[in-house]
Amino acid sequence: MPRYFITYLGGNQPSSPEEGKQHFAKYKAWLSSLGDAAVSPANPLKDTSTVNPDGTVISGGTTSISGFTIIDADSMEAALLIAKACPFLDIGGSLEVSELMQMSG
């Protein structure tokens, strides 16, 4: 079965701790609804650094990636349906869905 990488981009911070708890409850319910399809369900990112081609390192990223989820789905269409149900979209974030390629060796 193909495996898909859902990348979380942007998104607004909650305006209050209560709003954050409500959103997180929706997110946990969405992840739970995925069952075994959620291979690596919740992977937030922090403290990003960027390594440039010349070897210099700068603090911060060059994109707005805030995390990722890896899922199993029968097709790209099925993976997109899963992504469309993600509550991350409710907070102004967007999602990129990519099929993971299997490398030999």
C-alpha positions in Angstrom: 0.0 0.0 0.0 1.4 3.4 -0.8 2.5 5.7 2.0 1.9 9.4 2.0 3.6 12.3 3.7 1.2 15.1 4.8 3.2 18.4 5.4 1.6 21.1 7.7 2.3 24.6 6.4 1.5 27.8 8.3 -1.5 27.9 10.6 -2.6 30.4 13.1 -1.8 30.2 16.8 -4.9 29.9 19.1 -6.1 33.1 20.6 -6.5 31.5 24.0 -5.5 28.4 25.9 -9.1 27.2 25.7 -9.2 27.6 21.9 -5.9 25.7 21.8 -7.4 22.8 23.8 -10.5 22.7 21.6 -8.4 22.6 18.4 -6.1 19.9 19.8 -9.1 17.8 20.8 -10.4 18.0 17.2 -6.9 17.1 15.9 -6.6 14.1 18.2 -10.0 12.9 17.2 -9.0 13.2 13.5 -5.8 11.2 14.1 -7.7 8.6 16.1 -10.2 8.2 13.2 -7.3 7.2 10.9 -6.7 4.1 12.9 -3.9 1.9 11.5 -3.6 4.2 8.5 -1.7 6.7 10.7 1.8 5.3 10.4 3.5 8.3 12.1 0.6 10.5 13.3 1.8 13.7 14.9 5.3 15.1 14.3 5.5 18.8 15.2 8.7 20.6 14.3 10.7 23.2 16.3 14.1 24.9 16.5 14.7 24.7 12.7 18.1 25.5 11.3 19.0 25.8 7.6 22.3 24.4 6.1 23.2 26.3 2.9 25.1 24.9 0.0 28.3 26.7 1.1 28.0 25.0 4.5 26.9 28.1 6.5 24.1 27.5 8.9 21.3 30.0 9.8 18.8 29.8 12.5 15.3 29.3 11.2 13.7 27.7 8.1 13.1 28.8 4.6 9.5 27.4 4.6 6.5 27.5 6.9 6.6 23.8 7.7 5.3 23.2 11.2 5.1 19.4 11.2 4.1 16.2 9.3 2.0 13.0 9.4 2.7 9.8 7.5 -0.3 7.7 6.4 -1.0 4.6 4.4 -3.7 5.1 1.7 -4.8 3.2 -1.4 -4.2 6.1 -3.7 -3.4 9.8 -3.9 -7.1 10.5 -4.1 -7.7 8.6 -0.8 -4.8 10.4 0.8 -6.3 13.8 -0.3 -9.7 12.9 1.2 -7.9 12.1 4.5 -6.1 15.4 4.4 -9.2 17.4 3.6 -10.7 16.2 6.9 -7.8 17.5 8.9 -8.7 20.2 11.4 -5.4 22.0 10.7 -7.2 23.5 7.8 -9.6 25.2 10.3 -6.8 27.3 11.7 -5.7 28.8 8.4 -3.0 26.2 7.7 -2.6 24.3 4.4 -1.4 20.8 3.7 0.8 19.3 1.1 0.3 15.6 0.4 3.2 13.7 -1.3 3.6 10.0 -2.0 6.7 8.6 -0.4 8.9 6.7 -2.8 10.5 3.4 -1.7 14.2 3.5 -2.3 16.1 0.3 -3.0 19.1 -0.7 -0.9 
